[in-house]
Amino acid sequence: MPRIKIASVLSAVCSALLLTACAGNTPQERLVVQDRYLRPQIPPGLLQCQLDPEVPEALTEAAVADYLLALWAAGEDCRQKLGQVSGLLAHAP
């Protein structure tokens, strides 16, 4: 009978020592994850397209050709800027 008491006392002492072993440690750092949505910065120059050219008053072939070229250039300006904005948004975090 005394042997059982000694074993249970030793078991209780060992359990108490094991439980207090963790109490002295400093708390570990926790990894904190935050969701943040960052708005991409679009340069102001990419947000404005060239203005459409004025329609020529004299409808000669040369005037219409110049008008069409200027109109195409204004459209191309917008297409290039839109492509750059799309690229910035695609690579945004």
C-alpha positions as CSV (number, residue, x, y, z in Angstrom):
1,M,0.0,0.0,0.0
2,P,2.7,2.5,0.8
3,R,4.2,1.9,-2.6
4,I,0.9,3.1,-4.3
5,K,0.9,6.3,-2.2
6,I,4.5,7.1,-3.1
7,A,3.8,6.5,-6.8
8,S,0.7,8.7,-6.8
9,V,2.5,11.4,-4.9
10,L,5.4,11.3,-7.4
11,S,3.0,11.3,-10.2
12,A,1.2,14.4,-8.8
13,V,4.6,16.2,-8.3
14,C,5.7,15.4,-11.8
15,S,2.4,16.6,-13.3
16,A,2.7,19.9,-11.3
17,L,6.2,20.4,-12.5
18,L,5.3,19.8,-16.1
19,L,2.3,22.2,-15.9
20,T,4.5,25.0,-14.4
21,A,7.3,24.5,-16.9
22,C,5.3,26.4,-19.6
23,A,4.2,29.2,-17.3
24,G,7.6,30.9,-17.2
25,N,8.0,31.3,-21.0
26,T,7.3,34.6,-22.7
27,P,4.4,34.5,-25.1
28,Q,5.3,34.0,-28.7
29,E,4.7,36.6,-31.3
30,R,1.5,36.0,-33.3
31,L,1.2,36.5,-37.0
32,V,-1.5,38.9,-37.7
33,V,-2.9,39.0,-41.2
34,Q,-4.9,42.1,-42.3
35,D,-6.8,42.5,-45.5
36,R,-6.1,45.9,-47.0
37,Y,-7.2,47.0,-50.4
38,L,-4.8,49.5,-52.0
39,R,-6.1,51.7,-54.7
40,P,-3.7,51.8,-57.6
41,Q,-2.3,55.3,-58.5
42,I,-3.2,56.2,-62.1
43,P,-1.3,59.1,-63.4
44,P,-3.6,62.0,-64.3
45,G,-2.2,62.2,-67.9
46,L,-3.6,58.7,-68.6
47,L,-7.1,59.8,-67.6
48,Q,-7.7,62.3,-70.4
49,C,-7.8,61.6,-74.1
50,Q,-7.1,64.0,-76.9
51,L,-10.1,66.0,-78.0
52,D,-11.8,65.1,-81.2
53,P,-10.7,67.4,-84.1
54,E,-13.1,70.0,-85.4
55,V,-15.0,69.0,-88.4
56,P,-13.6,70.9,-91.4
57,E,-15.9,73.5,-92.9
58,A,-14.6,73.0,-96.4
59,L,-15.3,69.4,-97.4
60,T,-12.5,68.9,-99.8
61,E,-10.8,65.6,-100.1
62,A,-7.7,66.9,-98.5
63,A,-9.6,68.4,-95.6
64,V,-11.6,65.2,-95.0
65,A,-8.4,63.1,-95.2
66,D,-6.7,65.4,-92.6
67,Y,-9.8,65.2,-90.4
68,L,-9.8,61.4,-90.6
69,L,-6.1,61.2,-89.7
70,A,-6.6,63.6,-86.8
71,L,-9.7,61.6,-85.6
72,W,-7.8,58.3,-85.9
73,A,-4.8,59.9,-83.9
74,A,-7.2,61.0,-81.1
75,G,-8.7,57.5,-81.0
76,E,-5.3,55.9,-80.9
77,D,-4.3,58.2,-78.0
78,C,-7.2,56.9,-76.0
79,R,-6.5,53.3,-76.9
80,Q,-2.9,53.5,-75.8
81,K,-3.8,55.3,-72.5
82,L,-6.5,52.7,-71.8
83,G,-4.0,49.9,-72.4
84,Q,-1.6,51.5,-70.0
85,V,-4.4,51.9,-67.3
86,S,-5.4,48.3,-67.9
87,G,-1.8,47.2,-67.4
88,L,-1.5,49.2,-64.1
89,L,-4.7,47.7,-62.8
90,A,-3.7,44.2,-63.8
91,H,-0.4,44.5,-61.8
92,A,-2.1,46.2,-58.8
93,P,-1.8,44.3,-55.5
